[in-house]
Amino acid sequence: MGTLNEEMADVSSDVDHVRAKLREEVPDFFEFDVAVGNIVYNANANSVSVSVEPSSRARDQLSDQLGGVNVKTDGALEFEFRLTESTSE
């Protein structure tokens, strides 16, 4: 059995891996440029929340896709991903 410090280091490493993966993959969900903001781990819910905001180019991209309409972007989207435990060991 590992020490508490070793277990905390393992959890921190796992969360860092999840954060990196989300920063890489979340922008692919959108057909316009987005910036991934805060990524927060919630230990009580065993989940990770990710905020996403349209990038400075998003308005122009959306306007072009919608035929030149004026597009205003305000605020951010927030996603919560629940983590599951892997049974492979």
N, CA, C and O of each residue as an XYZ file, in Angstrom:
356
protein
N       0.845     -1.173      0.000
C       0.000      0.000      0.000
C       0.889      1.235      0.000
O       1.841      1.337      0.774
N       0.556      2.177     -0.891
C       1.348      3.390     -1.017
C       1.021      4.393      0.067
O       0.010      4.284      0.761
N       1.886      5.356      0.193
C       1.641      6.423      1.154
C       0.614      7.383      0.584
O       0.333      7.366     -0.615
N       0.058      8.214      1.441
C      -0.927      9.207      1.020
C      -0.328     10.143     -0.020
O      -0.991     10.499     -0.993
N       0.927     10.542      0.183
C       1.586     11.423     -0.790
C       1.701     10.768     -2.158
O       1.507     11.429     -3.179
N       2.013      9.477     -2.191
C       2.106      8.773     -3.467
C       0.749      8.687     -4.149
O       0.642      8.870     -5.361
N      -0.284      8.408     -3.365
C      -1.633      8.321     -3.928
C      -2.104      9.678     -4.446
O      -2.735      9.751     -5.500
N      -1.803     10.749     -3.717
C      -2.176     12.088     -4.158
C      -1.429     12.460     -5.439
O      -1.994     13.105     -6.322
N      -0.177     12.061     -5.541
C       0.599     12.323     -6.752
C      -0.002     11.577     -7.943
O      -0.049     12.107     -9.054
N      -0.462     10.341     -7.706
C      -1.098      9.565     -8.774
C      -2.380     10.244     -9.244
O      -2.623     10.351    -10.446
N      -3.199     10.702     -8.303
C      -4.457     11.386     -8.642
C      -4.154     12.668     -9.407
O      -4.793     12.955    -10.420
N      -3.191     13.433     -8.930
C      -2.826     14.676     -9.601
C      -2.368     14.406    -11.029
O      -2.728     15.141    -11.949
N      -1.585     13.369    -11.213
C      -1.114     13.002    -12.548
C      -2.277     12.598    -13.448
O      -2.325     12.978    -14.618
N      -3.216     11.824    -12.896
C      -4.391     11.411    -13.670
C      -5.226     12.619    -14.088
O      -5.667     12.703    -15.234
N      -5.443     13.551    -13.165
C      -6.230     14.748    -13.463
C      -5.514     15.601    -14.509
O      -6.160     16.139    -15.408
N      -4.204     15.731    -14.408
C      -3.438     16.480    -15.405
C      -3.574     15.839    -16.793
O      -3.680     16.542    -17.798
N      -3.571     14.525    -16.839
C      -3.743     13.808    -18.106
C      -5.131     14.097    -18.694
O      -5.256     14.353    -19.891
N      -6.167     14.058    -17.856
C      -7.534     14.341    -18.301
C      -7.630     15.779    -18.809
O      -8.240     16.027    -19.849
N      -7.040     16.721    -18.090
C      -7.057     18.122    -18.522
C      -6.411     18.280    -19.902
O      -6.965     18.948    -20.775
N      -5.260     17.676    -20.092
C      -4.561     17.775    -21.374
C      -5.402     17.171    -22.499
O      -5.476     17.729    -23.595
N      -6.025     16.047    -22.227
C      -6.861     15.374    -23.223
C      -8.064     16.243    -23.580
O      -8.417     16.352    -24.754
N      -8.698     16.863    -22.582
C      -9.845     17.728    -22.846
C      -9.440     18.962    -23.645
O     -10.147     19.356    -24.572
N      -8.308     19.578    -23.297
C      -7.832     20.752    -24.055
C      -7.593     20.400    -25.526
O      -7.785     21.227    -26.417
N      -7.175     19.171    -25.755
C      -6.895     18.723    -27.119
C      -8.175     18.370    -27.878
O      -8.304     18.720    -29.051
N      -9.120     17.688    -27.234
C     -10.269     17.117    -27.935
C     -11.522     17.992    -27.964
O     -12.270     17.935    -28.941
N     -11.779     18.792    -26.939
C     -13.014     19.574    -26.880
C     -13.177     20.517    -28.071
O     -14.287     20.609    -28.595
N     -12.140     21.223    -28.533
C     -12.338     22.108    -29.691
C     -12.838     21.378    -30.943
O     -13.466     21.998    -31.802
N     -12.573     20.085    -31.058
C     -13.033     19.316    -32.215
C     -14.548     19.126    -32.233
O     -15.101     18.752    -33.268
N     -15.233     19.374    -31.116
C     -16.689     19.245    -31.055
C     -17.393     20.366    -31.814
O     -18.585     20.256    -32.103
N     -16.680     21.438    -32.140
C     -17.278     22.633    -32.718
C     -16.805     22.850    -34.144
O     -15.688     22.475    -34.502
N     -17.655     23.455    -34.951
C     -17.298     23.760    -36.330
C     -16.748     25.176    -36.460
O     -16.625     25.693    -37.570
N     -16.424     25.791    -35.360
C     -15.811     27.114    -35.338
C     -14.763     27.115    -34.241
O     -14.734     26.228    -33.387
N     -13.899     28.129    -34.277
C     -12.793     28.180    -33.315
C     -13.293     28.484    -31.911
O     -14.094     29.397    -31.710
N     -12.819     27.717    -30.950
C     -13.133     27.963    -29.541
C     -11.845     27.950    -28.732
O     -10.828     27.390    -29.144
N     -11.920     28.572    -27.586
C     -10.816     28.552    -26.628
C     -11.293     27.818    -25.384
O     -12.333     28.154    -24.818
N     -10.536     26.825    -24.964
C     -10.868     26.093    -23.740
C     -10.345     26.910    -22.576
O      -9.161     27.241    -22.518
N     -11.240     27.234    -21.644
C     -10.867     28.045    -20.488
C     -10.517     27.173    -19.301
O      -9.646     26.307    -19.378
N     -11.204     27.414    -18.212
C     -10.927     26.687    -16.969
C     -11.334     25.230    -17.069
O     -12.365     24.888    -17.649
N     -10.509     24.390    -16.496
C     -10.823     22.976    -16.335
C     -10.663     22.683    -14.855
O      -9.570     22.789    -14.298
N     -11.788     22.307    -14.221
C     -11.806     22.145    -12.762
C     -12.241     20.731    -12.403
O     -13.258     20.238    -12.891
N     -11.457     20.086    -11.544
C     -11.799     18.757    -11.049
C     -12.614     18.891     -9.778
O     -12.234     19.631     -8.871
N     -13.746     18.173     -9.703
C     -14.599     18.162     -8.526
C     -14.514     16.767     -7.902
O     -15.108     15.816     -8.409
N     -13.780     16.656     -6.812
C     -13.567     15.351     -6.174
C     -14.858     14.779     -5.603
O     -15.039     13.561     -5.595
N     -15.761     15.639     -5.123
C     -17.015     15.154     -4.539
C     -17.890     14.453     -5.568
O     -18.530     13.449     -5.256
N     -17.923     14.972     -6.788
C     -18.744     14.385     -7.842
C     -17.930     13.507     -8.787
O     -18.486     12.880     -9.689
N     -16.613     13.461     -8.582
C     -15.703     12.746     -9.470
C     -15.968     13.150    -10.924
O     -16.210     12.319    -11.799
N     -15.910     14.472    -11.136
C     -16.172     15.006    -12.467
C     -15.191     16.133    -12.779
O     -14.508     16.656    -11.898
N     -15.145     16.484    -14.049
C     -14.316     17.580    -14.509
C     -15.219     18.536    -15.281
O     -15.941     18.118    -16.185
N     -15.180     19.826    -14.924
C     -15.937     20.846    -15.638
C     -14.998     21.615    -16.552
O     -13.876     21.955    -16.177
N     -15.482     21.881    -17.760
C     -14.689     22.579    -18.771
C     -15.503     23.757    -19.285
O     -16.656     23.595    -19.685
N     -14.900     24.949    -19.273
C     -15.567     26.095    -19.884
C     -14.958     26.344    -21.256
O     -13.748     26.229    -21.449
N     -15.831     26.690    -22.209
C     -15.429     26.900    -23.590
C     -16.017     28.221    -24.062
O     -17.200     28.494    -23.862
N     -15.176     29.040    -24.693
C     -15.635     30.316    -25.227
C     -15.296     30.399    -26.703
O     -14.253     29.904    -27.129
N     -16.169     31.024    -27.492
C     -15.832     31.225    -28.900
C     -14.577     32.083    -29.012
O     -14.402     33.036    -28.253
N     -13.714     31.748    -29.949
C     -12.498     32.534    -30.143
C     -12.838     33.830    -30.872
O     -13.988     34.047    -31.253
N     -11.861     34.670    -31.062
C     -12.084     35.941    -31.741
C     -12.491     35.731    -33.204
O     -13.148     36.597    -33.781
N     -12.123     34.620    -33.804
C     -12.488     34.332    -35.200
C     -13.859     33.676    -35.333
O     -14.383     33.584    -36.442
N     -14.447     33.223    -34.240
C     -15.688     32.457    -34.302
C     -16.833     33.243    -34.935
O     -17.603     32.683    -35.716
N     -16.960     34.529    -34.615
C     -18.068     35.311    -35.177
C     -18.003     35.334    -36.698
O     -19.015     35.137    -37.370
N     -16.809     35.575    -37.240
C     -16.658     35.605    -38.696
C     -16.936     34.234    -39.310
O     -17.580     34.135    -40.355
N     -16.451     33.184    -38.660
C     -16.682     31.830    -39.174
C     -18.173     31.497    -39.179
O     -18.692     30.961    -40.159
N     -18.858     31.817    -38.079
C     -20.291     31.538    -37.998
C     -21.074     32.388    -38.986
O     -22.014     31.902    -39.614
N     -20.698     33.644    -39.128
C     -21.366     34.524    -40.080
C     -21.246     33.966    -41.495
O     -22.227     33.940    -42.238
N     -20.062     33.524    -41.863
C     -19.859     32.934    -43.189
C     -20.710     31.684    -43.381
O     -21.310     31.497    -44.439
N     -20.763     30.821    -42.353
C     -21.538     29.583    -42.457
C     -23.032     29.857    -42.562
O     -23.762     29.087    -43.186
N     -23.491     30.949    -41.957
C     -24.922     31.269    -41.934
C     -25.321     32.268    -43.017
O     -26.425     32.812    -42.982
N     -24.444     32.509    -43.963
C     -24.794     33.360    -45.090
C     -24.653     34.843    -44.840
O     -25.364     35.635    -45.459
N     -23.772     35.243    -43.967
C     -23.485     36.653    -43.763
C     -24.289     37.348    -42.684
O     -24.227     38.572    -42.565
N     -25.043     36.597    -41.894
C     -25.800     37.244    -40.815
C     -24.850     37.769    -39.747
O     -23.733     37.275    -39.600
N     -25.303     38.772    -39.007
C     -24.506     39.330    -37.925
C     -24.572     38.378    -36.726
O     -25.660     38.025    -36.271
N     -23.442     37.977    -36.230
C     -23.364     37.033    -35.120
C     -22.748     37.730    -33.917
O     -21.691     38.351    -34.024
N     -23.418     37.623    -32.768
C     -22.868     38.140    -31.518
C     -22.587     36.950    -30.610
O     -23.404     36.037    -30.487
N     -21.436     36.974    -29.987
C     -21.092     35.913    -29.042
C     -20.868     36.549    -27.683
O     -20.135     37.529    -27.550
N     -21.504     35.980    -26.687
C     -21.375     36.505    -25.340
C     -21.473     35.344    -24.368
O     -22.423     34.563    -24.420
N     -20.510     35.230    -23.497
C     -20.556     34.180    -22.494
C     -19.786     32.940    -22.893
O     -19.073     32.915    -23.897
N     -19.948     31.927    -22.089
C     -19.206     30.690    -22.281
C     -20.141     29.506    -22.102
O     -21.184     29.614    -21.457
N     -19.760     28.393    -22.671
C     -20.439     27.128    -22.449
C     -19.667     26.379    -21.380
O     -18.444     26.495    -21.293
N     -20.377     25.610    -20.565
C     -19.690     24.793    -19.571
C     -20.183     23.366    -19.682
O     -21.385     23.106    -19.738
N     -19.232     22.444    -19.712
C     -19.521     21.024    -19.810
C     -19.000     20.331    -18.560
O     -17.950     20.693    -18.029
N     -19.743     19.328    -18.094
C     -19.282     18.542    -16.953
C     -19.175     17.090    -17.399
O     -20.149     16.480    -17.841
N     -17.969     16.558    -17.269
C     -17.711     15.168    -17.638
C     -17.558     14.355    -16.365
O     -16.716     14.669    -15.524
N     -18.360     13.320    -16.217
C     -18.244     12.422    -15.073
C     -17.160     11.387    -15.372
O     -17.129     10.802    -16.455
N     -16.287     11.173    -14.417
C     -15.209     10.210    -14.590
C     -15.662      8.833    -14.143
O     -16.439      8.701    -13.197
N     -15.178      7.819    -14.819
C     -15.474      6.446    -14.432
C     -14.168      5.726    -14.175
O     -13.115      6.118    -14.679
N     -14.247      4.687    -13.399
C     -13.047      3.919    -13.082
C     -12.859      2.831    -14.117
O     -13.820      2.189    -14.542
N     -11.638      2.630    -14.512
C     -11.301      1.589    -15.468
C     -11.148      0.270    -14.715
O     -10.578      0.226    -13.625
N     -11.661     -0.791    -15.306
C     -11.545     -2.114    -14.668
C     -10.337     -2.873    -15.179
O     -10.054     -3.977    -14.713
N      -9.620     -2.295    -16.134
C      -8.447     -2.995    -16.668
C      -7.239     -2.752    -15.776
O      -6.849     -1.609    -15.536
N      -6.666     -3.812    -15.301
C      -5.454     -3.716    -14.446
C      -4.501     -4.804    -14.813
O      -3.426     -4.908    -14.223
